[in-house]
Amino acid sequence: MDGIRHGGEGGLLGLAVEDDDLFVYSTGQDGNRVERYPLTGQPGSYGLGDPTTVIDDLPANSFHNGGRIAFGPDDMLYVTVGDAGARSEAQDRDSLAGKILRLTPSGAVPDDNPFAGSPVYSLGHRNVQGLGWADDGTMFASEFGEDTWDELNVIRAGENHGWPEVEGKGGTDQGFVDPVQQWRTDDASPSGLAVVDETVFIANLQGEVLRSVPVAEPTTSREWFGGTYGRLRTVLEGPDDTLWFVTNNTDGRGSAGDGDDRILSVDLTD
């Protein structure tokens, strides 16, 4: 892919597939952007056609770029944008920094977005890293905190999650929405997220653990593979009742072992 500017936490950041198109969130010369590439060829030998811009000029920095993109059950494209170091702009509805955006696949603003004419779906975010939906439509997002609390949030249209006025729980008296669960930053750094049946799975970098959270009881969690594989970047549902997750030990912040980095597959059980 041409025109991607690598450096810090920028570069090729997010992928999503819808029908015969690959959607790509990346850092360009003029900021972050989402582009749509038509897929050509057949499985095992796919190629990419010429890109079309879905949205561009998204806030970018050497850190806090967001970058997760995913299609919701409503067939809309959700885009996470970090605060890009401009903390106060996460509270500014006219800025796209520190937001989750909702767009049509072509990049238009849906008529039923919470703020007329705006792609902003929710605000008050620092750096969302994972998105997923339960069967009942509940939307979950994992988010990096600063020095105290990382978060798992339930996202609803138009709600404000408090950053930078609040980190973690404690903002409801100010009109903010509390996370449904929080973890100390040293124990978490919750990155990619996948909802499989009635469980939210979250890959954690600093905590070097895979967490499972019941959709019905999102204030609770269980840990898997603690310290076994090192830093975990993302997780997704695999074929044939498996769960796939990806290590991230060669990013300069981990300790690489033989064979890193890897895609790992484990069987899903009850």
Salt bridges, closest charged atoms under 4 A:
GLU9 OE2 - ARG253 NH2 3.30
ASP21 OD2 - ARG36 NE 3.84
GLU35 OE1 - ARG33 NH2 3.60
ASP74 OD2 - ARG102 NH2 3.08
ASP83 OD1 - HIS64 ND1 2.83
ASP112 OD1 - ARG102 NH1 2.80
GLU143 OE1 - HIS125 ND1 2.96
GLU146 OE2 - ARG87 NH1 2.91
GLU223 OE2 - ARG211 NH2 3.08
ASP251 OD2 - ARG231 NH2 2.88
ASP260 OD1 - ARG262 NE 3.53
